[in-house]
Amino acid sequence: MDNWSVRFNNIGLKRGSRVVLNGVDIQLSNAELVLMTGQNGSGKSTLLKILAGLLKPEQAYISLSPHNGQQLEHNWSRMRRVLRQRVCYLHQQPYLFHGSVFDNVAYGLKRKGLSGEQIKQQVSRMLEEFSLQDLINRDCRELSGGEKQRVAIVRSWITQPDIILLDEPFSNMDKESRRKCYTLINHLCRDNIALVLTSHDPLSGELDFTQHIHLYQGKITHKTPNIKSK
Amino acid sequence: MDDIMSASLQALNLLFSGDTQVWRIISVSFSVSLKAILIATLPAIALAFVLAYYTFPGRRLVITLFNTALAIPAVVVGLTLYLLLSRSGPFGELHLLFTQDAMVIGQIILCFPLLVAMSHASLQSSDQRAWETAITLGASPFYAAITVLKEVRFGLMAAVIAAFGRIIAEVGSSMMVGGNILNHTRNIPTAIALETSKGSFVQGIALGMVLLTMALLLNFVLTGVQGKGEVIH
């Protein structure tokens, strides 16, 4: 498995006169599981969208190594395309496109230009791996909140990103759905993917986090690397 | 009452007897309006998308202008176009006046603002997460836009049907720039207006039946497609 790391330096964003993020530095590498905590409005979701290349910050400098065999260093605007290729972001309430679970999970693969047969095989295999095969032809509007979240995670994972960002994935989820999601997340971490989870509550026990970042009013106030050695 | 019934029966007879003149009028109507809607739809939806998803100086002014243009009467469009296309007008040399092409241009001008305004309203109420999800799953901005358009397809279809309904039934512009020439630029609304003014109602009723049937069919199609969509209860 390839090792890689990405460093986001000095991320800053203002909305009007309000400072949303101020001088945030984050480093991520493969197979990391990062917990990002902070109160509502502390800037967690905004930060994730910037990391995913979806929201333009006022300032941010990104260093990625290796990328096509070399170190890549640029500001956010020049790195946006690379971020979008390598980072996948999941909303707090994941958005599933109109159609079946198959259509949704296949979405990213279609963009990669795979043949219909290859897509069918990969989607079936992936859904089976996460015990979601019974849902394959189900209309996404009929899914429960927990099922939607798991389908969305699988849909992201199948595109093979380096980083998956999960925005409050366990909010409004019952105990059983949470347990299934923990299993899924632990599985992803074994696959060399870096995962960042946000939560306004500290999560305990179930997941082996390697970093804990706490945001308060747009600033990192607490950073604990290697909470548990993986 | 008996007169209306009798005229309606004669109108049905006229339609089913395959009267060449009536069917020529119907074909002109559909040919002109379909061309206009086909030409206008794609640029209008693209513009609506840009207005809904991008910010640029003057954006709000453009939206206001299109909303205002919804209220422009067809006859004003016809008059303006007439002045532009008449021999002494700036585009007189194109010899477009009293042709089907001029009617198409007039109908494009009429349906474009409606398409933009209704598509824009649909896109504005669409979920921002659809765009972000598409992008984060590796779609190019162009394909992400296509995905968003698919997500709001019912609203867009309603816009196209409403716009088609507006132009196929408009009289003012077609009358002024088409000239209501038999077998050439006479379409359903201009024929109805002419026949009614002559006191000959049979052809008018026959053509009115065609318009109503078309409206009914279009709405059946829309309802049929939407029927596969989400229901509230």
Contacts between the chains, C-beta under 8 A, distances in Angstrom:
chain1	res1	chain2	res2	distance
A	49	B	132	7.5
A	52	B	136	5.6
A	53	B	135	7.7
A	54	B	132	5.2
A	54	B	135	6.3
A	54	B	136	6.6
A	84	B	135	5.9
A	84	B	136	6.8
A	84	B	138	7.4
A	85	B	138	6.8
A	87	B	136	7.4
A	88	B	136	5.1
A	88	B	137	6.9
A	89	B	132	6.9
A	89	B	136	4.6
A	90	B	136	7.9
A	91	B	129	5.2
A	91	B	132	7.2
A	91	B	133	7.3
A	93	B	129	7.7
A	94	B	129	8.0
A	94	B	133	7.6
A	95	B	127	6.1
A	95	B	129	3.7
A	95	B	130	5.7
A	95	B	132	7.6
A	95	B	133	4.6
A	97	B	130	7.0
A	97	B	133	7.4
A	97	B	134	8.0
A	97	B	147	6.8
A	97	B	150	7.7
A	97	B	151	6.5
A	98	B	150	7.2
A	98	B	151	6.0
A	98	B	229	7.9
A	107	B	134	7.6
A	107	B	137	5.5
A	107	B	139	7.9
A	107	B	147	8.0
A	108	B	137	4.1
A	108	B	138	5.2
A	111	B	137	6.7
A	111	B	138	4.5
A	111	B	139	5.3
A	111	B	140	7.8
A	111	B	143	6.6
A	112	B	138	6.7
A	141	B	230	5.9
A	155	B	137	6.9
A	156	B	136	7.5
A	156	B	137	7.1
A	159	B	137	5.8
A	159	B	138	5.5
